[in-house]
Amino acid sequence: MDFKTSQNTSATFPGGLLSYEIFWRDHQQWLSTRGYMLRSRYMPDWVPSWRGTRNPRERFSCEDGQSTPYSQIIDAIRMSDGAVVALKRFSKLYGPREGELGMFFSSDALRADSQNHCVPVYEVLDVPDDDETLIIVMPFLRIWDDPPFDTLGEIISFVQQIIEGLHFMHRHLVAHRFVFLIICFASNSTMNLRDCTWRNIMMDPSTLYPDLFHPVRDTRRRDFKGDAKHYTRTQRPVRYYWIDFGLTRRYVAEDMPPMEEIVQGGDRSVPEHQPAALEQNPTKSCNPFPTDVYYLGNVIRKHLIENNVGLEFLQPLISDMVHENPDKRPTMEEVLRRFGEIRETLTIPKLRSRLVPRDEGVMEGLIRSIGHWYRRIGYILKRTPAVPMPS
């Protein structure tokens, strides 16, 4: 999918703007009239701060030397309150559904629902000199599992929220479909297809990172003056969001159960999408709601249960969610109910226990345990909830 840009299609000097960054430079002045300010790199009169230095690699240590890795997404400061937001551009051929569903989920009535974990859409902008492009303004988010989880209670909070979020969508007859738009990323991205599904889930990092972090070098502060400091999720509870509604579908009661043409997403392991299953499926279509259940179950299985010790209590539920036969998978209402029953069996000491990665070394584990127990004693004394839920 192509977007209009200026005649300059490549960097003219090391560290200069990449082709897909030119769009943002060319629209910075217009964005400022709409209340959004980009980083200095995208100012029309930008002069690289490292220019004149003898070492050409100096740009890597400069804030304005960091080129965004994404072709469609960039960060900005909302001038009215100083908040960092994300701007996401779309072709109008694909973008309207993303914007319309985002605004639907962001309506006052639905935003008040505590189970609504769909990323808010603040507004949708029509690009004035490009009748093919629009820009969606959303919160500035971070991938859900970075930094690593500290306790089992933090895992429970995450799983609770994402189950609630998908249940909320299904309750409103919306199937997410989890099909990640690979075109959102620059061609030099190192992300592989297996990653795509878990990148449909993000978190609001504003509580974890008091000084936020740089959108490109996310271990550095936004101003590039030192490392980005963060709290644990128990200390500062976070809210998780479902994102990317480009291929999401909303139905009416008369459509149920729907049958949609199969679209391969980032997770290629879906049983009903396999060649053998498709041979037995003359319509090459399926109900997207049980497929959503599989996708979510597989995220929990692959990225939590298989990577950490002590989450086996989730296995029976997850096994049902990823059942080979989609008709035998539980609905999201059943998933939410069963997860609630599981949560009730977990004791406070269990919930406060440290999450142990399966690949953790002995010395690494010892060091982490010391820090964990120091924090844990503090949580007990302060009566900090073992399952941190955002207000």
N, C-alpha and C positions, 0 to 999 in steps of 0.2 A: 504494500500500500504506500503510495507516494504522497508526499506533502510538498506544497510549493515552498521554495526557499529562494534566496538570492542567487546571483550567478556564481558566487564563491562557494565551491563545493568541497573544499578540503583545507586543512590547516596550512597556512603559508609559512609557518616557522614552528620549531619544536615547542609543543605546549599550546599552540594556537587553537582556535575553535575548530572542532570537528564539524563535518557537514551537517549533522542533525542538530548541532547547537546553534547554528546560524539563525534558524527560525526564532529562537528565543531572543537572541540579540536584536533581530529586526523588529521584534514586537515588544521590547522592554518599555519603550516610551508609552505605547498604548496601554500596556498592562498597568503602568504606574497611574494612568488616568482612571483605571478601574480599581485602584487601591492595592496593587500588588507590586512589590519591589524584588527584583532578582539580585543575585550576588554580583559583585563588581565585575566579574569575568564577562558578564553579558551586557554591560553598559556600552552604548554606541561608541563612546570615546575611550574605551578601555586601553590602558597601556600596561603590559605585564610588569608586575612588581620586581621580577628578577631580571628585567632587561638591563644590560650593561654589566652584569656579573660575568666573571670569567668561566665559571663552571656551568655548562648548559643544563646539568641535572639539578641545579638549584631550584628549578621550578617545582620539583616534587615536594619540597619542603615549604612551599608557598600556598596559601589558601586559594589564590586565584589561578593556580596552576593545575587545579583538580578538575578535569573534564568529567561531566556527568556520564555514567555508563549506560544511561537509558535514552532511547531515541524519542520517547513520548512523554516522559515524566520528569518534572523538575521541581525543586523546592522554591519557595518564595516567602517573603515577609508580608503579612497582611498589615498594611500601614495603619489601619484604624486602631489596632490593639497590640501590634508587635508579635502576634502569634505566627509561628511557622506553619505554612500550609503546603500542600502538594498541588501542582497544576498538571493535568493529564490531557493531552490533546488526542483527538480522534478525527478520523474521516467521518463525515456526516452519514456515510453509507453504513457505518457500524456504531457510531457513537450515540445516536438518539436513544437506543434501548438502555444503554448504560446510564445516561443522564435521566431518562424518564423513571427507570426503576429506582435509581438513587434518590430522586426527589420524592418518589412514592414512599420509600422507606423512611425518608427524612421528614415526612409530614408530621404535624403536631400530634395527631392522634396516634400514629405508629411509633413516633420517637418516645412517647411516654411509656411504651410497653417495655418493661424491664428485660424481656427476652429478646428485644431487638438488638442484634449485634451486627447489623449491616452498616457498612461504612457510611457516615453522613456525607451528603453532597450539599455544600454550602450554596453554590450557584453554578449555572452553566453559561459560558460566555461564547457569543458568536464572534469569530475573528472578522474584523471589519473589511480587510482587503483580501479575504480568501473565503469564497462561498462554499468550499468543500470541507472546511475544518471548524471544529468547535473545541472548547477547553472546559473541562470540569474541575471545579475547585473542591478539594477534599482535605481532611486532616493529614498532617505529616506523620507517617506511620513507620514502624520498624518490624522486621520479621519476628514471628511469635516466639521463637526459641533462642533468641540472642538478646541479652546474656543468658547463660544456662540457668535452668531451674535449680533452686537451692533445696527445697523440701518437697515431700510427697504432697503436702497440702497445696503447694503452688501448682502442681500437676492437676490436682482435683479441681482447682479453680479454673484452670485452662479448659479442661475437658467439659466441665459444667457449662461454661460460657459458649463454647463452640457447638455443643449439643443443643443448648437453648436457641442459639442463633439459627441453626439449620431447621430445628423444629418450628421456629417462628416463621421462617420462609415457607415451609411446607404447609403450615397452618393457614397461610394466606395464598395457598395454591401457586406458589412460586418454586420452580425447580432451578437450583443454581447451575447444575451441569458441569461445574468445575473445569470447564475447558479454558485453559489459560491462553491468553493472546500472546504468543511468542513474539509477535511483531512489536510489542511494547519495549523490547530490549534491543540494545545496540548489537551490531553483528559481532563485536568483540567480547560479548558476555560469555562468561565461563559456566553459566547455569546450564544444566542438562535437563532433559525432558522429565526425568524422575522427580526433579525438584519442583516442577511447575505446580502440582497439586497442592503441596504444602505452602506454596507462596500465595495461595488464595486466602490465607489466614494471616492477619497482621495484628499488631498491638499498638495502642497509643503509648508512646514512650515518655510523654511529658512528665509523668510522676516519677518514673525511674531515673531519668536524667535531668536533674535540676537546671543544668546549663546546656541541655540538649547535646547534639553531636553533629559532626560535619556529615552532610548527606553522601559524600563520596568516600571519605576516610572516616568511617563511623566509630573508630576507636579514639578519634581526636575531638576536642571541643569544636563547636561550630566556628569560633573565631580562630581556630588552629593554634591557640595558645595553651598547649598542654593536652594531657589525656582527658577523655570524657569520663567523668566519675559517675557512678550509678549506685543505687540502692538495690536491695533484693526486692522481689515481688511481695514478700511478707511485710517488709517495712513500708513499701509504697505500692499498694495493689494496683494492678493495671487492668484495662479493659481490652478485650480482644474483638476483632472485627472480621467479618467476611467481606471480601473485595471482589472486583472484576465481575461485572454483570453483563459483559458484552454478548454472551450467548445464553444468558439466563432467560427463562420463559415464565410468563405469568398466565395462568389459565382461569377459566370460569368453571363453575360447578358442572355445566353441561359438557365440558371437555374431558371430565374425569372418567376412567383413567386415560391419560393422554398417551399417544404413541408418537415418538419423534424419530426422525432419521438419525442413525447413530453417527456421532461425531467423535473421533478419537481425541482425547485430551492428553494432558501431561502424564497421567497414570494409564499406561497401556495394559494393565493387568486385569481389567474388568472382565469377568468371565463371559458375559453376554456380548462382548465386543471381539472375542477371539474368533479366528477363522472357522474353527469347527462349529462354534455356535451359530455363526452367520450362515453357514451352509444349511443349517436346519431352520433358518429364519427367512422365509421368502420375501417378506416386506423390508428386511434390513432396517427394522425400527424396533424401539423398545420404550418402556415406561421410564422416564428419567428420574422418577422419585426413588425407586429402589437402587438405581445406580448412584444417586447422591449418597444414600446410606452406605453403599460399598466404599465410595471414595473416602468418606469421613472415617469409616472403620479402618481403612487401610492406612490413612495418615497416622492414626493412633497406634496401629500395629507396627508399622515400619519405623516410625520416628520416636516412639516412646517405649512400647513394650519390648521390642527387640533390642533397643539401645541401652536400656536401664534395668537394674536389678530391683525386684520387689513390686512390680506392677502386674504380677500374674493374676491378681484378683479381677482384673479387667478382661482377662482372656475369654471367659465364656460369652460375655456380651459381644466382644469384638468378633469372635468366631462366627456368631450368628449374623453380625452386620456384613461380613464378607462372604457369606454363604454363596456357593457356586450357583445355586438356583435363586434368582432374584425374587421369586414368589415366596420364598421361605425366609427372606430377611425381615426383621422387625420394621415397623413404621417408626418414624422419628418420635412419635408420641410414646410408643412402647420403649424406645431407646431411652428417652428422658425418664420415664417411670422406673425402668430397671436400673439406670445409673443412680437415681435417687435412693433406691433400696441398697445398692452397693455402698454408697457413701455413708449410709446409716450404720453400717457394720464396722467402719473404720474408727479406731480409738484416737484420742487426742495425741498420745505418744507416737502412734503410727503416723499420723498426719504431720507431726513435727519432725519426723525422722528425715535424715539427709537422703537426697536422691543420689544413688551411686551408679555412674556410668559403667557399663560392662567392660569397657576397655581401660578402666582406671588402674594405674599402677599402685603398688603398695605405698611408696613414699608420697606420691601425689594424693592418695586417699588419706594418709595420716595428716598431711598439711591441711587438706580441706576439712577434715573432721575437727581439727582444733578451732578453725574459724567458725565452723558450723555450731559447735557447742557454746562458744562465746556468744554468738547471736541468739542461740536457742534459750539460754538462761535469761537473756535480756527479754526475749519474747514472753517467757513465763512470768517474770517479775512485772512486766508491764501489761500482762493479760492481753497481749496481741493475739488476734484470732489466728487459729492454726490454718484455716482456709481463707486466704486473703481475697475478699470480693470488693470490687470498686463500689463506691457509693453512687 
